């Protein structure tokens, strides 16, 4: 009898040890007090696992947390994710690795919020506070134009293999981001390498990205590295560097994009680069961006609205641009560059409204910049004149769209004439919009209620 009991005891002990070992392998979170609503999330190399984060808890990111290849992170509507402070190796961010998937579907009444751990969502953190944690990074398998077709994403140490993006599948699906507000990010991981609010590296067109707010990020608001993601209803406000940035042959689509710069910070509203290594590689960067509303810092800041360089193309159509010292500049090189993309039709700006930009003339708003051996000679001056002449032939106008901006108050639903002289849409993915800019002049703002910029009283 005693022998049998000893055997049973040994079997039980072994079973417990095995279960604990399995639990340790799968466990990606630090144990927390079950009475608290905060769930501390750390990454021991196993990623989040395939798991659901629910709105009854606040999830606190402690360091870089990955959704690994083959895993799916589902986030319920109304869930709050907070990043611990820290820079360098202590930076906190959520990274969806190549082959991983995020299913984050908020709603207008219950958005999913990413913010700093000190934010009580009741005003404890100033609206424009920047750099308090990292950001959200999504990596995919879509193609780039940089050699060798894969890269290590900006904002993640290059020693981290899960930070690689790129591939050959332009239809790659990294999941869904819908009704997401990303606040106060952009911490520095070292040597001025800061994390963007939302980083999309090699993301494919199968990914759904709709109703996104990035507010008060220390670096760029949204940055695209290659790939072909399609993004609707995006707001970038009060960021420390560029609002929308793309590189490495980004070829996606965008509609209803909004950028708001504060008077005290921010560089270009759109910084658009074609390639990195080499700059002239295929495929060209040729995204279609329709119905944008971009508000700059004002004439005194000396900043540019849009820059196309490093052989970048792209298409801005049916959009509104206001309140900036400089307009659109296209880089002219002694070799192949962005001006060549303008000449071959891969860079167009058509049927847009410009107001309070430069001196209000076509030559002031559309300019050629010189770089890499190019200089002001007869040929380059002819090029500059041709770009300025294009302003009018492409249906662009200088007119007041009826927006209110500045003095910490923005009202971006237009009251001016924005419904004439429209270009047709290039793809059925886009929504028919009988107006220019991001907001319907005959409807309430789609940003109202779920964004920090609306609930803080800065924008109606």
C-alpha positions as a printed Julia matrix, in Angstrom:
460×3 Matrix{Float64}:
   0.0    0.0     0.0
   2.82   2.39    0.92
   4.63   1.54   -2.33
   1.53   2.34   -4.36
   1.09   5.66   -2.57
   4.72   6.6    -3.21
   4.36   5.84   -6.91
   1.19   7.92   -7.12
   2.95  10.76   -5.34
   5.9   10.63   -7.73
   3.54  10.64  -10.74
   1.7   13.67   -9.32
   4.94  15.57   -8.69
   6.16  14.88  -12.23
   2.86  16.01  -13.69
   3.0   19.27  -11.74
   6.59  19.89  -12.86
   5.66  19.29  -16.5
   2.66  21.61  -16.3
   4.73  24.35  -14.68
   7.43  23.99  -17.34
   4.86  24.28  -20.11
   3.27  27.27  -18.44
   6.66  28.97  -18.16
   7.36  28.45  -21.85
   4.0   29.94  -22.87
   3.82  32.69  -20.25
   4.66  36.11  -21.67
   3.38  38.25  -18.82
   4.68  39.1   -15.4
   2.33  37.75  -12.68
   0.12  40.47  -11.28
  -2.24  40.88   -8.37
  -5.57  39.4    -9.56
  -7.46  42.2    -7.82
  -5.92  44.91  -10.03
  -7.15  45.92  -13.47
  -3.62  46.43  -14.77
  -1.88  43.62  -16.65
   1.88  44.07  -17.0
   3.08  42.75  -20.36
   6.71  41.78  -20.88
   8.34  39.78  -23.66
  10.64  36.88  -22.89
  11.15  36.07  -26.56
   7.93  34.13  -26.95
   5.88  37.18  -27.93
   2.33  37.77  -26.78
   1.13  34.39  -27.92
  -2.27  34.06  -29.59
  -4.36  35.89  -27.02
  -7.17  38.4   -26.53
  -6.73  41.61  -24.55
 -10.06  42.63  -23.05
 -11.38  46.04  -22.11
 -11.81  45.15  -18.43
  -8.04  45.43  -17.94
  -5.4   48.05  -18.73
  -2.4   46.47  -20.44
   0.97  48.0   -19.55
   3.82  47.42  -22.0
   7.12  46.97  -20.19
   9.78  47.14  -22.9
   9.41  45.98  -26.48
   6.53  43.52  -26.78
   6.2   41.51  -30.01
   3.4   39.63  -31.69
   5.57  36.88  -33.13
   5.35  35.13  -36.49
   2.26  32.89  -36.44
   0.63  34.61  -33.45
  -2.56  36.7   -33.43
  -3.2   39.43  -30.87
  -6.88  40.38  -30.64
  -7.74  43.61  -28.81
 -11.34  44.31  -27.8
 -13.02  47.65  -28.52
 -12.56  50.03  -25.6
  -9.27  48.51  -24.42
  -6.5   50.78  -23.12
  -2.83  49.9   -23.66
  -0.21  51.95  -21.84
   3.53  52.09  -22.4
   6.01  52.37  -19.57
   8.46  55.28  -19.87
  12.04  54.62  -20.88
  14.44  55.16  -23.74
  17.18  53.15  -25.39
  17.02  49.47  -24.44
  14.23  50.33  -21.99
  11.86  51.73  -24.63
   8.32  50.32  -24.59
   6.39  49.62  -27.78
   4.06  47.06  -29.36
   5.56  45.44  -32.45
   3.63  43.16  -34.79
   6.42  41.09  -36.33
   6.43  39.86  -39.9
   4.01  36.93  -40.04
   2.2   38.03  -36.89
  -1.28  39.53  -36.9
  -3.13  42.15  -34.86
  -6.94  42.29  -34.77
  -7.65  45.61  -33.05
 -11.17  46.69  -33.91
 -12.34  49.65  -31.89
 -15.53  51.58  -32.56
 -16.51  55.25  -32.63
 -17.97  54.89  -29.14
 -15.21  52.58  -27.85
 -11.87  53.35  -29.49
  -8.73  51.42  -28.6
  -6.25  53.78  -26.94
  -2.45  53.53  -26.79
  -0.87  56.01  -24.39
   1.69  56.52  -21.61
   1.35  54.74  -18.26
   0.83  58.04  -16.4
  -2.18  59.0   -18.52
  -5.45  58.71  -16.58
  -7.38  59.75  -19.74
  -8.81  62.62  -17.71
  -6.24  65.29  -18.52
  -3.32  64.16  -16.34
  -1.06  64.35  -19.42
  -1.08  67.56  -21.49
  -2.47  67.02  -24.99
   0.8   67.98  -26.69
   3.17  66.05  -24.38
   5.58  64.0   -26.5
   8.04  61.12  -26.18
   6.52  59.48  -23.1
   6.72  55.91  -24.51
   7.33  54.22  -27.87
   4.56  53.55  -30.36
   2.86  50.92  -32.54
   4.91  49.14  -35.2
   3.46  46.75  -37.79
   5.77  44.73  -40.06
   4.83  42.67  -43.08
   5.98  40.68  -46.08
   5.26  43.18  -48.89
   8.0   44.31  -51.24
  10.48  47.16  -50.84
  12.72  48.82  -53.41
  15.83  48.7   -51.23
  18.55  46.11  -51.57
  18.33  43.21  -50.59
  14.52  43.52  -50.24
  14.47  43.19  -46.45
  15.33  45.83  -43.85
  15.53  46.33  -40.09
  12.79  48.69  -39.01
  13.57  52.14  -37.68
  13.1   52.45  -33.93
  14.07  48.86  -33.05
  17.63  47.71  -32.27
  19.14  46.05  -35.36
  20.1   43.05  -33.22
  16.41  42.12  -32.88
  15.57  39.61  -35.66
  11.85  40.18  -35.16
  12.34  43.76  -36.39
  12.94  42.64  -40.01
  10.32  43.51  -42.65
   9.86  43.08  -46.4
   9.33  40.26  -48.84
   7.43  39.55  -52.04
   3.73  39.44  -51.03
   2.16  42.84  -51.68
  -1.23  41.42  -50.63
   0.08  40.39  -47.22
  -2.41  40.72  -44.35
  -1.14  41.89  -40.95
  -4.66  42.17  -39.54
  -6.96  45.08  -38.72
  -6.48  48.46  -37.07
  -9.76  50.34  -36.71
 -10.64  53.27  -34.43
  -7.22  53.48  -32.8
  -5.84  56.52  -30.93
  -2.04  56.54  -30.39
  -0.93  59.26  -27.98
   2.27  60.85  -26.61
   4.79  58.41  -28.13
   8.14  58.7   -29.85
  10.73  57.85  -27.23
  14.38  57.76  -28.34
  16.1   54.38  -28.55
  19.51  56.01  -29.1
  21.44  58.41  -31.36
  18.32  60.34  -32.3
  16.53  57.19  -33.49
  13.0   57.78  -32.3
   9.93  55.6   -32.69
   7.14  56.87  -34.93
   3.55  56.98  -33.72
   2.48  54.35  -36.24
   5.18  52.61  -38.27
   4.2   50.43  -41.23
   7.12  48.42  -42.62
   6.47  46.25  -45.65
   2.77  46.09  -44.83
   0.55  44.57  -47.51
  -2.74  45.71  -49.03
  -4.62  42.91  -47.25
  -4.25  44.8   -43.96
  -7.21  46.97  -42.89
  -6.26  50.39  -41.51
  -9.15  52.8   -40.92
  -9.88  55.59  -38.42
  -6.46  56.14  -36.87
  -5.29  59.05  -34.72
  -1.64  59.76  -33.9
  -1.29  62.72  -31.59
   1.77  64.38  -30.03
   4.42  61.93  -31.19
   7.98  63.13  -30.76
   9.07  61.87  -34.18
   6.89  61.31  -37.28
   3.19  60.65  -37.01
   2.81  57.86  -39.57
   5.73  56.47  -41.56
   5.53  53.97  -44.42
   8.51  51.84  -45.39
   7.69  50.25  -48.73
   4.72  47.94  -49.02
   1.22  48.74  -50.23
  -1.1   49.34  -47.24
  -4.38  51.16  -47.86
  -5.35  53.62  -45.12
  -8.5   55.67  -44.61
  -9.5   58.32  -42.07
  -6.13  59.1   -40.51
  -5.36  62.07  -38.27
  -1.85  63.17  -37.3
  -1.59  66.13  -34.94
   1.14  68.01  -33.04
   4.05  65.73  -33.94
   7.65  66.79  -33.46
   8.86  65.89  -36.96
   6.97  65.05  -40.16
   3.28  64.23  -40.16
   3.23  61.66  -43.0
   6.49  60.14  -44.22
   7.17  57.43  -46.79
  10.24  55.67  -48.16
  11.46  52.47  -49.87
   8.91  52.44  -52.67
   5.61  52.85  -50.79
   2.8   52.12  -53.27
  -0.36  52.06  -51.2
  -3.47  54.21  -51.15
  -4.79  56.79  -48.76
  -8.02  58.71  -48.45
  -9.28  61.22  -45.88
  -5.9   62.0   -44.31
  -5.58  64.92  -41.89
  -2.44  66.6   -40.6
  -2.33  69.44  -38.07
   0.93  71.05  -37.04
   1.26  73.15  -33.92
   3.09  76.47  -34.18
   5.93  75.32  -31.88
   7.06  72.05  -33.52
   6.97  69.88  -36.62
   8.92  69.76  -39.87
   7.36  68.86  -43.21
   3.72  67.85  -43.32
   4.63  65.3   -45.99
   8.2   64.06  -46.36
   8.22  61.73  -49.35
  11.31  59.72  -50.28
  11.44  57.21  -53.08
  14.29  54.89  -52.25
  17.14  54.4   -49.81
  19.7   52.0   -51.27
  19.72  52.6   -54.16
  17.51  55.67  -54.48
  16.67  54.86  -58.09
  15.49  51.27  -57.52
  12.16  49.87  -58.67
   9.34  49.83  -57.84
   8.94  53.6   -57.6
   7.11  55.17  -54.69
   3.74  56.02  -56.25
   0.99  56.09  -53.6
  -2.42  57.54  -54.45
  -3.53  60.0   -51.74
  -6.98  61.56  -52.19
  -9.01  63.92  -50.0
  -6.23  65.03  -47.68
  -6.49  68.11  -45.46
  -3.08  69.36  -44.31
  -2.65  72.34  -41.96
   0.87  73.68  -41.48
   2.63  75.74  -38.82
   2.17  79.13  -40.46
   4.44  81.46  -42.4
   6.74  82.34  -39.49
   7.98  78.76  -39.01
   9.62  78.56  -42.44
   8.54  74.96  -43.08
   7.46  73.07  -46.21
   4.1   71.5   -46.92
   5.34  68.62  -49.14
   8.79  67.47  -50.2
   9.43  64.85  -52.92
  13.03  63.68  -53.05
  15.22  60.58  -53.48
  13.35  59.7   -56.68
   9.93  59.75  -55.02
   6.69  59.88  -56.93
   3.15  59.93  -55.62
  -0.25  61.43  -56.4
  -2.13  64.03  -54.32
  -5.62  64.7   -55.65
  -8.79  66.5   -54.46
  -6.98  67.76  -51.37
  -6.67  70.94  -49.3
  -3.37  72.46  -48.12
  -3.26  75.55  -45.88
  -1.09  77.66  -43.57
   2.53  77.0   -44.44
   5.5   79.17  -45.39
   6.57  76.95  -48.3
   4.51  74.79  -50.61
   5.6   71.76  -52.65
   9.22  71.2   -53.6
  10.45  68.53  -56.03
  14.13  67.57  -55.99
  16.07  68.0   -59.22
  19.29  65.99  -59.4
  22.08  65.81  -61.92
  21.05  62.14  -62.27
  17.65  60.48  -61.88
  15.46  62.08  -59.2
  11.98  63.12  -58.14
  11.71  65.66  -60.97
  12.05  62.76  -63.4
   9.06  61.13  -61.71
   7.13  64.34  -62.34
   8.12  64.28  -65.98
   7.09  60.65  -66.5
   3.7   61.08  -64.77
   4.54  59.16  -61.6
   4.34  62.37  -59.54
   1.15  64.41  -59.88
  -0.72  67.05  -57.87
  -4.15  67.6   -59.35
  -7.38  69.4   -58.49
  -6.14  70.61  -55.1
  -6.8   73.8   -53.12
  -3.89  75.81  -51.68
  -4.38  78.73  -49.28
  -2.1   80.79  -47.04
   0.96  79.15  -48.58
   4.07  80.96  -49.84
   3.16  84.08  -51.8
  -0.02  82.58  -53.23
   1.39  82.26  -56.75
   1.96  79.09  -58.73
   5.71  79.74  -58.85
   5.78  80.3   -55.1
   3.78  77.19  -54.24
   5.34  74.73  -56.72
   9.12  74.88  -56.59
  12.12  72.82  -57.69
  14.96  72.23  -55.23
  18.52  71.46  -56.32
  20.7   68.69  -54.99
  23.56  66.33  -55.86
  25.27  68.4   -58.5
  22.23  70.25  -59.81
  22.39  74.03  -59.75
  20.54  77.04  -61.01
  21.41  77.01  -64.72
  19.36  77.4   -67.88
  18.09  73.81  -67.86
  17.16  73.8   -64.18
  15.39  77.16  -64.43
  13.4   75.79  -67.36
  12.5   72.77  -65.21
  11.36  75.03  -62.37
   9.22  77.07  -64.72
   7.6   73.94  -66.15
   6.71  72.69  -62.68
   5.2   76.06  -61.74
   3.2   76.17  -65.01
   1.86  72.71  -64.22
   0.05  74.15  -61.16
  -2.75  75.63  -63.25
  -2.9   73.04  -66.03
  -3.5   70.31  -63.41
  -6.59  72.04  -62.01
  -5.04  73.38  -58.81
  -6.4   76.62  -57.35
  -5.6   79.22  -54.72
  -8.81  79.8   -52.75
 -10.11  80.0   -49.19
 -11.66  76.61  -48.29
 -13.25  78.06  -45.18
 -11.25  76.31  -42.45
 -10.36  77.68  -39.01
  -6.82  77.04  -37.8
  -4.34  78.39  -35.3
  -4.5   79.64  -31.71
  -5.05  76.08  -30.47
  -8.41  75.87  -32.22
  -9.07  74.03  -35.44
 -12.31  73.57  -37.36
 -11.58  71.61  -40.5
 -15.03  70.98  -41.94
 -14.91  73.43  -44.88
 -17.39  76.25  -45.38
 -15.91  77.47  -48.68
 -16.41  76.12  -52.18
 -14.77  72.68  -52.22
 -17.17  70.7   -54.41
 -16.23  71.77  -57.93
 -13.44  70.74  -60.31
 -13.05  67.21  -58.91
 -10.96  64.38  -60.3
 -12.34  60.85  -60.54
 -11.14  58.13  -58.19
  -8.51  55.62  -59.34
  -9.78  52.53  -57.51
 -13.02  51.09  -56.15
 -11.42  50.81  -52.69
 -11.82  54.57  -52.35
 -15.09  56.15  -51.25
 -16.93  58.49  -53.6
 -16.57  61.97  -52.12
 -18.14  64.96  -53.93
 -15.79  67.4   -52.21
 -12.11  68.21  -51.69
 -10.36  67.58  -48.42
 -10.94  65.05  -45.67
 -14.32  66.25  -44.39
 -17.74  66.49  -46.01
 -18.93  70.13  -45.8
 -22.5   68.87  -45.4
 -21.9   66.37  -42.6
 -20.47  66.16  -39.11
 -16.77  65.48  -38.75
 -15.93  61.76  -38.73
 -13.23  62.57  -36.16
 -15.67  63.76  -33.55
 -16.01  61.8   -30.31
 -13.34  59.09  -30.58
 -10.2   61.21  -31.05
  -8.28  63.05  -28.36
  -8.11  66.12  -30.56
 -11.93  66.33  -30.54
 -12.62  65.34  -26.94
  -9.95  67.75  -25.66
 -11.85  70.63  -27.23
  -9.14  71.55  -29.76
 -11.15  70.51  -32.79
 -14.85  70.26  -33.51
